[in-house]
Amino acid sequence: MNAELVEETRWRRRASAPWRGFKLGLLGIPAVFVNVWFGTVLFLVTSFAGVLLLPGATLLMRNLTNMYRDLIGRWTGVRIERPYLPDPEFEPGMAGLLRRFVARISDPATWRDYLWLVADPIVVAFTAALPGWCVLYGLWGYFVAGYGGGLITKYGGSDWYALIQVDDGYARDAERVVSTVVIATLFIVVGFLIAPRMLAVYGRWGRSLLGPTEKSRLALRVRQLTETRSEAVDASAAELRRIERDLHDGAQARLVAMGMSLGAIEHLLDKDPAKARTLLAETRASSAKALHELRDLVRGIHPPVLADRGLGDAVRALALDHPLHAEVTVDLDGRPEPPVESAAYFAVSEILTNAAKHSGAGRVWIDLRHERGMLRITVTDDGRGGATLAGGSGLRGIERRIGTFDGVLAVNSPVGGPTIVTLELPCALSSPKTSPS
């Protein structure tokens, strides 16, 4: 991996940390209004109007807190899962309305969301938003020292900047002006220094309330297993159809043609040996093509280098054939289980294909290592960035595929690059490595 790109990204995130926290603080404004509206609906909950309005008010609150979860994950690095228990299937009429009302009011996540809306405007002001206010206060100090102090006193005003009084004599007092600049600089420096730590604190606060409880985690786990099982079955069925189609259209058709050619050769051996030799040559060429197609098919199912040499050497083979200049770093003390190894290999292959097609990159770095029971793979390119998991992109397909193994995928791809795609799959390494890394 290119250390300079990683370092550049780290410093870019550090420099933008105060503004990210400040924007999180601004979300406290709509939070107050949603909090007031939800509290009003709760006050009416003993009436028919409350029963009618609560599902919609809950949905509004969930939409806002889901936005918080996404932004906290993107701006603080603390990933927060959605904690909500599944809603009952929709039923028309009063019975369906009551079921939905009971389900949402009995979901612990609803009350945790409400507690978040009540407390967050205060908490965010002293955590994530505090560095942004420090930087803004420091910039205001520069303005006061350079121009604002004279402007204030010109119109008969009087103010304080920190412990420094801005009055009639301020603009002529060099000591006070210099002190203002020094204090303003300290505020800015402190703002930038504490911003990453304050964002981390705010992220943990968000996860403590907006994350799933044990009950909802169990329900979500059951739903995830159901979905991943269904996706695995669908993927297996699609792969079988692809194999059948490739066999039918390729090797099978050639083998049928070879059988017909051999039958014709039997009849021509005595009558027209020259024609028979021509057909034999064509049949031999067809057999070579059929063998090549069968090898390609087997390689697409499970590459021989992956079976023989393991994930590290298989990824190196991918890098050698890749159109971009690829560097591979492998730190694996053994081999994952074959299904995990195969999923990781094809995920890396898909990411490299996407990088070649869409990134506009010239170089790509691949890092494979095993840490704390997780196979961690990082693919970095120096392209134009802008990659997302939205829609039906290839990255979303990779996420679904590794989700079968409880794997997760994260994408950090600011516009302008670089793009960093990270995969983590829980696994154990079962045997010594067979090749040096």
C-alpha positions as CSV (number, residue, x, y, z in Angstrom):
1,M,0.0,0.0,0.0
2,N,1.2,3.5,-0.7
3,A,2.0,5.0,2.7
4,E,2.1,8.6,1.3
5,L,-1.5,8.3,0.1
6,V,-2.7,6.9,3.5
7,E,-0.8,9.6,5.3
8,E,-2.3,12.3,3.0
9,T,-5.8,10.9,3.6
10,R,-5.2,10.9,7.4
11,W,-4.1,14.5,7.5
12,R,-7.0,15.6,5.2
13,R,-9.4,14.0,7.6
14,R,-7.7,15.6,10.6
15,A,-7.9,19.0,8.9
16,S,-11.6,18.7,8.2
17,A,-12.4,17.2,11.6
18,P,-13.6,20.6,13.2
19,W,-15.9,21.3,10.3
20,R,-17.4,17.8,10.3
21,G,-18.1,18.1,14.0
22,F,-19.5,21.6,13.5
23,K,-21.9,20.2,10.9
24,L,-23.0,17.4,13.3
25,G,-23.7,20.2,15.8
26,L,-26.0,21.9,13.3
27,L,-28.1,18.8,13.1
28,G,-29.2,19.6,16.7
29,I,-31.5,22.3,15.2
30,P,-33.9,19.9,13.3
31,A,-33.5,17.4,16.3
32,V,-35.1,19.9,18.6
33,F,-38.2,20.3,16.3
34,V,-38.6,16.5,15.8
35,N,-38.2,16.1,19.6
36,V,-41.0,18.6,20.2
37,W,-43.3,17.0,17.6
38,F,-42.7,13.4,19.0
39,G,-43.3,14.6,22.5
40,T,-46.5,16.2,21.5
41,V,-47.7,13.0,19.9
42,L,-46.8,11.1,23.0
43,F,-48.9,13.5,25.0
44,L,-51.8,12.6,22.8
45,V,-51.2,8.8,22.8
46,T,-54.2,8.0,25.0
47,S,-56.5,9.4,22.3
48,F,-57.2,8.1,18.8
49,A,-55.2,11.0,17.4
50,G,-52.1,9.8,19.2
51,V,-52.6,6.2,18.0
52,L,-53.0,7.6,14.4
53,L,-50.0,9.9,14.5
54,L,-47.5,7.9,16.4
55,P,-46.3,5.6,13.5
56,G,-45.7,8.6,11.3
57,A,-43.9,10.5,14.1
58,T,-41.8,7.5,14.8
59,L,-40.9,7.2,11.1
60,L,-39.9,10.9,11.0
61,M,-37.7,10.4,14.1
62,R,-36.2,7.2,12.7
63,N,-35.3,9.0,9.4
64,L,-33.5,11.7,11.3
65,T,-31.6,9.3,13.6
66,N,-30.7,7.1,10.5
67,M,-29.2,10.2,9.0
68,Y,-27.3,10.7,12.3
69,R,-26.1,7.1,12.1
70,D,-24.8,7.5,8.5
71,L,-23.1,10.8,9.2
72,I,-21.5,9.5,12.4
73,G,-20.2,6.5,10.6
74,R,-18.9,8.6,7.7
75,W,-17.4,11.5,9.8
76,T,-16.2,9.8,13.0
77,G,-15.4,6.3,11.8
78,V,-17.8,4.6,14.3
79,R,-20.2,2.4,12.4
80,I,-23.7,2.2,13.9
81,E,-26.1,-0.5,12.9
82,R,-29.8,0.2,12.6
83,P,-31.4,-1.3,15.7
84,Y,-35.1,-1.4,14.8
85,L,-37.0,-4.6,15.2
86,P,-38.9,-5.7,12.1
87,D,-42.3,-4.1,11.7
88,P,-45.3,-6.5,11.3
89,E,-46.5,-7.1,7.8
90,F,-48.8,-4.4,6.7
91,E,-52.5,-5.0,7.3
92,P,-55.2,-2.5,6.2
93,G,-57.8,-1.2,8.6
94,M,-57.8,-0.5,12.3
95,A,-56.2,-3.8,13.3
96,G,-53.1,-3.2,11.1
97,L,-52.8,0.3,12.5
98,L,-52.9,-0.9,16.1
99,R,-50.4,-3.7,15.4
100,R,-48.0,-1.2,13.9
101,F,-48.6,1.2,16.8
102,V,-47.9,-1.5,19.4
103,A,-44.8,-2.7,17.5
104,R,-43.2,0.7,17.3
105,I,-44.1,1.8,20.8
106,S,-42.7,-1.4,22.3
107,D,-39.5,-1.3,20.4
108,P,-36.7,-0.2,22.8
109,A,-35.0,1.6,19.9
110,T,-37.9,4.0,19.7
111,W,-37.3,5.3,23.2
112,R,-33.5,5.3,22.8
113,D,-34.0,7.5,19.7
114,Y,-36.2,9.8,21.7
115,L,-33.6,10.0,24.5
116,W,-31.0,10.8,21.9
117,L,-33.0,13.7,20.5
118,V,-33.5,15.1,24.0
119,A,-29.9,14.9,25.0
120,D,-27.9,15.2,21.8
121,P,-28.2,19.0,21.3
122,I,-26.4,19.4,24.6
123,V,-23.9,16.6,24.2
124,V,-22.8,17.5,20.7
125,A,-22.1,21.1,21.8
126,F,-19.5,19.9,24.3
127,T,-18.0,17.1,22.1
128,A,-18.1,17.1,18.2
129,A,-19.1,20.7,17.7
130,L,-16.7,22.2,20.3
131,P,-13.6,22.2,18.1
132,G,-15.5,23.9,15.3
133,W,-16.6,26.6,17.7
134,C,-13.0,27.0,19.0
135,V,-11.7,27.5,15.4
136,L,-14.5,30.0,14.6
137,Y,-13.8,31.9,17.8
138,G,-10.1,32.0,16.9
139,L,-11.0,33.4,13.5
140,W,-13.2,36.0,15.1
141,G,-10.2,37.0,17.3
142,Y,-8.2,37.6,14.1
143,F,-11.0,39.8,12.8
144,V,-11.2,41.7,16.1
145,A,-7.4,42.3,16.1
146,G,-7.2,43.3,12.5
147,Y,-10.4,45.3,11.9
148,G,-13.3,44.5,14.1
149,G,-12.0,46.1,17.3
150,G,-11.7,49.5,15.7
151,L,-15.1,49.0,14.0
152,I,-16.7,48.2,17.3
153,T,-15.3,51.1,19.2
154,K,-15.9,53.5,16.2
155,Y,-19.6,53.2,16.8
156,G,-19.4,53.5,20.6
157,G,-19.5,49.8,21.4
158,S,-17.6,47.8,24.0
159,D,-17.0,44.0,24.0
160,W,-14.7,41.4,25.4
161,Y,-12.6,38.8,23.6
162,A,-11.7,36.1,26.1
163,L,-10.2,38.2,28.9
164,I,-9.3,41.2,26.7
165,Q,-11.6,44.2,26.8
166,V,-12.4,45.8,23.4
167,D,-13.1,49.5,24.2
168,D,-12.1,53.0,23.0
169,G,-8.4,52.4,23.5
170,Y,-8.2,48.9,22.0
171,A,-7.0,49.8,18.5
172,R,-4.2,51.9,19.9
173,D,-3.0,49.4,22.5
174,A,-0.6,47.1,20.7
175,E,-0.3,44.8,23.7
176,R,-4.0,44.0,23.7
177,V,-4.0,43.5,19.9
178,V,-1.0,41.1,20.1
179,S,-2.7,39.3,23.0
180,T,-5.8,38.9,21.0
181,V,-3.9,37.3,18.1
182,V,-2.1,34.9,20.5
183,I,-5.3,33.8,22.2
184,A,-7.1,33.4,18.8
185,T,-4.2,31.3,17.5
186,L,-4.4,29.1,20.7
187,F,-8.1,28.6,20.1
188,I,-7.5,27.5,16.5
189,V,-4.7,25.2,17.4
190,V,-6.6,23.6,20.3
191,G,-9.6,23.2,18.0
192,F,-7.7,21.3,15.4
193,L,-5.8,19.2,18.0
194,I,-8.9,18.1,20.0
195,A,-11.2,17.6,17.0
196,P,-10.4,13.9,16.2
197,R,-10.7,12.9,19.8
198,M,-13.9,14.8,20.3
199,L,-15.3,13.1,17.2
200,A,-14.3,9.7,18.6
201,V,-16.0,10.5,21.9
202,Y,-19.2,11.7,20.0
203,G,-19.1,8.5,17.9
204,R,-19.0,6.3,21.0
205,W,-21.9,8.3,22.5
206,G,-23.9,7.8,19.3
207,R,-23.2,4.1,19.3
208,S,-24.3,3.8,23.0
209,L,-27.8,5.1,22.3
210,L,-28.4,4.7,18.5
211,G,-26.9,1.2,18.3
212,P,-28.9,-2.0,18.7
213,T,-29.8,-3.5,22.1
214,E,-29.2,-7.2,22.7
215,K,-32.8,-8.0,21.8
216,S,-32.8,-6.1,18.6
217,R,-29.3,-7.4,17.8
218,L,-30.6,-10.9,18.0
219,A,-33.6,-10.2,15.9
220,L,-31.4,-8.4,13.3
221,R,-29.0,-11.3,13.4
222,V,-31.8,-13.7,12.6
223,R,-33.0,-11.5,9.7
224,Q,-29.5,-11.1,8.4
225,L,-28.9,-14.9,8.4
226,T,-32.2,-15.3,6.6
227,E,-31.3,-12.8,4.0
228,T,-27.7,-14.0,3.5
229,R,-28.9,-17.6,3.2
230,S,-31.4,-16.6,0.5
231,E,-28.7,-14.6,-1.3
232,A,-26.2,-17.5,-1.0
233,V,-28.9,-19.9,-2.5
234,D,-29.6,-17.4,-5.3
235,A,-25.9,-16.9,-6.0
236,S,-25.3,-20.7,-6.1
237,A,-28.3,-21.1,-8.5
238,A,-27.0,-18.4,-10.7
239,E,-23.5,-19.9,-10.8
240,L,-24.9,-23.3,-11.7
241,R,-26.9,-21.8,-14.5
242,R,-23.8,-20.0,-15.8
243,I,-21.8,-23.2,-15.7
244,E,-24.6,-25.1,-17.5
245,R,-24.8,-22.4,-20.1
246,D,-21.1,-22.3,-20.7
247,L,-20.9,-26.1,-21.0
248,H,-23.9,-26.2,-23.3
249,D,-22.7,-23.4,-25.6
250,G,-19.0,-24.2,-25.5
251,A,-17.4,-27.5,-24.6
252,Q,-20.6,-29.6,-25.0
253,A,-21.2,-28.3,-28.5
254,R,-17.6,-28.9,-29.5
255,L,-17.7,-32.5,-28.1
256,V,-20.9,-33.2,-30.1
257,A,-19.3,-31.9,-33.2
258,M,-16.2,-34.0,-32.6
259,G,-18.4,-37.1,-32.3
260,M,-20.1,-36.3,-35.6
261,S,-16.7,-35.7,-37.2
262,L,-15.3,-39.0,-35.9
263,G,-18.4,-40.8,-37.3
264,A,-17.7,-39.2,-40.7
265,I,-14.0,-40.2,-40.5
266,E,-15.0,-43.8,-40.0
267,H,-16.8,-43.8,-43.3
268,L,-14.1,-41.9,-45.2
269,L,-11.0,-43.9,-44.1
270,D,-11.4,-46.4,-47.0
271,K,-13.1,-44.2,-49.5
272,D,-11.2,-40.9,-49.1
273,P,-8.2,-41.0,-46.8
274,A,-7.1,-37.4,-47.6
275,K,-10.5,-36.1,-46.5
276,A,-10.3,-38.3,-43.4
277,R,-6.9,-36.8,-42.5
278,T,-8.3,-33.3,-42.9
279,L,-11.3,-34.1,-40.6
280,L,-8.9,-35.6,-38.1
281,A,-6.8,-32.4,-38.0
282,E,-10.0,-30.3,-37.5
283,T,-11.2,-32.7,-34.8
284,R,-7.8,-32.5,-33.0
285,A,-8.1,-28.6,-33.1
286,S,-11.6,-28.8,-31.7
287,S,-10.5,-31.1,-28.9
288,A,-7.8,-28.5,-28.0
289,K,-10.3,-25.7,-27.9
290,A,-12.8,-27.8,-25.9
291,L,-10.0,-28.5,-23.4
292,H,-9.1,-24.8,-23.2
293,E,-12.7,-23.9,-22.6
294,L,-13.0,-26.5,-19.8
295,R,-9.9,-25.2,-18.2
296,D,-11.2,-21.6,-18.3
297,L,-14.5,-22.8,-16.8
298,V,-12.7,-24.6,-14.0
299,R,-10.5,-21.6,-13.4
300,G,-13.7,-19.4,-13.1
301,I,-15.1,-21.8,-10.5
302,H,-12.0,-22.2,-8.4
303,P,-8.6,-21.2,-9.8
304,P,-6.0,-23.9,-9.5
305,V,-3.4,-21.4,-8.1
306,L,-5.9,-20.7,-5.3
307,A,-6.3,-24.4,-4.5
308,D,-2.6,-25.2,-4.7
309,R,-0.8,-22.1,-3.4
310,G,-3.3,-20.2,-1.3
311,L,-4.9,-16.7,-1.3
312,G,-1.6,-14.7,-1.2
313,D,-0.2,-16.3,-4.4
314,A,-3.6,-16.3,-6.1
315,V,-3.9,-12.5,-5.5
316,R,-0.3,-12.1,-6.7
317,A,-1.3,-13.9,-9.9
318,L,-4.2,-11.5,-10.3
319,A,-1.9,-8.6,-9.9
320,L,0.5,-9.9,-12.6
321,D,-2.4,-10.0,-15.1
322,H,-3.9,-6.7,-14.1
323,P,-3.6,-3.8,-16.5
324,L,-2.7,-1.3,-13.6
325,H,0.7,-1.5,-11.8
326,A,-0.2,-3.5,-8.7
327,E,1.8,-4.1,-5.6
328,V,0.8,-6.9,-3.2
329,T,1.7,-7.2,0.5
330,V,0.8,-10.5,2.2
331,D,1.1,-11.2,5.9
332,L,-0.7,-14.5,6.5
333,D,0.6,-17.2,8.8
334,G,-1.7,-19.8,7.3
335,R,-4.7,-20.4,5.0
336,P,-8.3,-19.5,5.7
337,E,-11.0,-22.1,5.2
338,P,-11.6,-22.8,1.5
339,P,-15.0,-21.0,1.2
340,V,-13.7,-17.9,2.9
341,E,-10.5,-18.0,0.8
342,S,-12.6,-18.3,-2.4
343,A,-14.9,-15.5,-1.4
344,A,-12.0,-13.2,-0.6
345,Y,-10.2,-14.0,-3.9
346,F,-13.2,-13.2,-6.1
347,A,-14.0,-10.1,-4.0
348,V,-10.4,-8.8,-4.7
349,S,-10.8,-9.8,-8.4
350,E,-14.0,-7.8,-8.7
351,I,-12.5,-4.7,-6.9
352,L,-9.5,-4.8,-9.2
353,T,-11.8,-5.1,-12.3
354,N,-13.8,-2.1,-11.0
355,A,-10.5,-0.1,-10.5
356,A,-9.3,-0.8,-14.0
357,K,-12.7,0.1,-15.5
358,H,-13.8,3.1,-13.6
359,S,-11.1,4.7,-11.4
360,G,-8.8,6.2,-13.9
361,A,-5.9,5.0,-11.6
362,G,-2.4,4.2,-12.6
363,R,-1.4,2.2,-9.5
364,V,-3.1,-0.1,-7.0
365,W,-1.9,-1.5,-3.7
366,I,-3.2,-4.7,-2.2
367,D,-2.6,-5.6,1.5
368,L,-3.7,-8.9,3.0
369,R,-3.2,-9.7,6.7
370,H,-4.8,-11.6,9.5
371,E,-5.5,-9.7,12.7
372,R,-7.5,-10.6,15.8
373,G,-9.4,-13.4,14.1
374,M,-10.2,-11.3,11.0
375,L,-8.9,-11.6,7.4
376,R,-8.4,-8.0,6.5
377,I,-7.9,-7.0,2.9
378,T,-7.3,-3.4,1.8
379,V,-7.2,-2.3,-1.9
380,T,-6.0,1.2,-2.5
381,D,-5.8,3.0,-5.9
382,D,-4.7,6.5,-6.9
383,G,-7.7,7.2,-9.1
384,R,-10.3,9.9,-9.2
385,G,-12.4,8.6,-6.3
386,G,-16.1,8.9,-5.9
387,A,-16.8,5.2,-5.5
388,T,-19.9,4.4,-3.4
389,L,-22.0,1.4,-2.3
390,A,-25.2,3.1,-3.6
391,G,-27.5,1.5,-6.1
392,G,-26.7,-1.8,-7.8
393,S,-22.9,-1.3,-8.1
394,G,-20.4,-4.1,-8.1
395,L,-19.3,-3.1,-4.6
396,R,-22.8,-3.7,-3.3
397,G,-22.6,-7.2,-4.9
398,I,-19.3,-7.8,-3.1
399,E,-20.8,-6.7,0.2
400,R,-23.7,-9.1,-0.2
401,R,-21.3,-12.0,-1.2
402,I,-19.0,-11.6,1.8
403,G,-22.0,-11.0,4.0
404,T,-22.7,-14.7,3.8
405,F,-19.6,-15.2,5.9
406,D,-20.4,-12.3,8.3
407,G,-17.9,-10.1,6.4
408,V,-18.1,-6.4,6.1
409,L,-17.0,-4.0,3.4
410,A,-16.0,-0.3,3.9
411,V,-15.3,2.2,1.1
412,N,-13.4,5.5,1.7
413,S,-13.4,7.3,-1.7
414,P,-13.5,11.1,-1.6
415,V,-13.8,12.9,-4.9
416,G,-10.3,13.3,-6.2
417,G,-9.1,10.1,-4.6
418,P,-7.6,8.0,-3.4
419,T,-10.1,5.1,-3.1
420,I,-9.6,2.7,-0.2
421,V,-11.7,-0.5,-0.1
422,T,-11.4,-2.6,3.0
423,L,-12.9,-6.1,3.5
424,E,-12.9,-8.0,6.8
425,L,-14.0,-11.6,7.1
426,P,-13.9,-13.5,10.4
427,C,-11.9,-16.7,10.0
428,A,-9.1,-18.8,11.5
429,L,-5.9,-19.8,9.7
430,S,-5.8,-23.5,9.6
431,S,-2.5,-24.5,8.0
432,P,1.0,-23.1,7.5
433,K,1.6,-21.0,4.5
434,T,3.1,-22.7,1.5
435,S,4.9,-19.8,0.0
436,P,6.9,-16.9,1.2
437,S,5.3,-13.5,1.4
